Amino acid sequence: MAQYADIVEIAAPAEAQPGSRVDITVRVKNTYSAAIGIMVGGALEYGVTPWPGITFPQASANVGPGATCSFGGYFTMPESGATVHAYSYWYGGGSWHLDDEMTKVVQPAEEIPSQYGSIEIVSYAKV
């Protein structure tokens, strides 16, 4: 259970095409009685080490008491399923303190077969 920076949700698709960009949102609630600095971080767990990071263009914010802040991030979907592992931190006493964590699994999407089949270009003429 979080002390001050409670992760309430990781919004991410259930599946994504390998190699595609996957956008996620981590929602964090300030449970403290005053405004505090909250920061998020994250990594992907899928059998490689070190775990690749998740990019959060804006990873921290001052959040009012009882308010929830959404942090948008993204990663590149690996060939296999991946577990999104998000972390929250709160700022106090001159440093960031790890507070909460949550995970969500994203599976690789199956390729959708083309309704036209495959098309091979064997020659072309410049006009």
C-alpha positions in Angstrom: 0.0 0.0 0.0 1.3 3.4 -0.9 2.2 6.0 1.7 1.4 9.1 -0.3 1.6 8.4 -4.1 -0.9 5.7 -4.8 -1.0 4.2 -8.3 -4.6 3.7 -9.1 -4.4 2.6 -12.7 -2.2 1.6 -15.6 -4.2 2.2 -18.8 -2.6 0.2 -21.6 -3.9 -1.9 -24.5 -4.3 -5.7 -23.8 -2.3 -6.4 -27.0 -0.1 -4.6 -29.5 1.8 -5.4 -32.7 5.4 -6.2 -32.1 7.6 -3.3 -33.0 4.8 -0.7 -32.6 4.7 2.2 -30.2 2.5 1.5 -27.3 1.0 4.5 -25.4 0.2 4.0 -21.7 -1.1 6.2 -18.9 -0.2 5.8 -15.3 -2.7 7.5 -12.9 -1.3 8.4 -9.4 -3.3 9.8 -6.5 -1.9 12.1 -3.8 -3.2 10.6 -0.5 -1.3 13.2 1.6 -3.1 16.2 3.2 -1.1 18.8 1.2 0.3 19.2 -2.2 3.4 17.1 -2.9 5.7 16.3 -5.8 4.9 13.0 -7.4 7.0 11.2 -10.0 6.5 8.0 -12.0 8.9 5.6 -13.6 8.6 2.3 -15.3 10.2 -0.7 -17.1 9.2 -3.6 -19.2 9.7 -7.2 -18.0 10.0 -9.7 -20.8 13.0 -11.9 -20.3 15.8 -9.4 -21.1 18.0 -7.7 -18.6 18.4 -5.0 -17.7 14.7 -4.2 -18.2 14.2 -1.6 -20.9 12.7 1.6 -19.6 9.3 3.2 -20.4 9.6 6.8 -21.7 7.6 9.4 -19.7 8.0 12.8 -21.4 6.7 14.5 -18.2 7.5 12.2 -15.3 6.8 14.5 -12.3 4.3 17.0 -11.2 3.1 18.9 -8.1 -0.2 17.3 -7.2 -2.8 18.7 -4.8 -4.2 16.9 -1.8 -6.6 14.1 -2.9 -6.0 14.8 -6.6 -5.1 12.2 -9.2 -2.5 13.0 -11.9 -2.2 11.2 -15.2 1.3 10.6 -16.6 1.5 9.6 -20.3 4.3 7.3 -21.4 5.2 4.9 -24.2 7.4 2.0 -25.2 8.1 -0.2 -28.2 6.3 -3.6 -28.1 8.7 -6.5 -28.0 8.1 -9.8 -30.0 6.9 -11.5 -26.8 4.4 -10.5 -24.2 5.6 -7.8 -21.8 4.7 -6.8 -18.3 4.5 -3.0 -17.8 6.0 -2.3 -14.3 5.2 1.2 -13.1 6.6 2.9 -10.0 5.5 6.0 -8.1 7.6 8.3 -5.9 6.9 11.2 -3.6 9.3 14.1 -2.8 10.1 15.1 0.7 13.1 15.9 2.8 15.2 16.7 -0.2 14.8 13.4 -2.0 12.5 11.1 -3.9 11.0 8.1 -2.0 9.8 5.0 -3.8 6.2 4.5 -2.8 4.0 2.2 -4.9 4.2 -0.2 -7.9 1.7 -1.8 -10.2 1.9 -4.1 -13.2 -0.1 -4.8 -16.3 0.5 -7.4 -19.1 0.4 -6.4 -22.8 0.4 -9.4 -25.2 1.7 -9.4 -28.7 -1.2 -9.0 -31.2 -1.6 -11.7 -33.9 -1.0 -10.4 -37.4 -4.2 -9.7 -39.2 -4.1 -11.4 -42.6 -4.6 -9.0 -45.6 -7.9 -9.5 -47.4 -6.0 -9.1 -50.6 -3.4 -11.7 -49.9 0.2 -10.9 -50.7 1.2 -8.8 -53.7 4.6 -9.2 -55.3 5.9 -6.5 -57.6 8.1 -8.2 -60.2 8.8 -5.2 -62.5 7.9 -1.6 -63.0 8.3 1.1 -65.6 9.1 4.7 -64.8 6.6 7.0 -66.6 
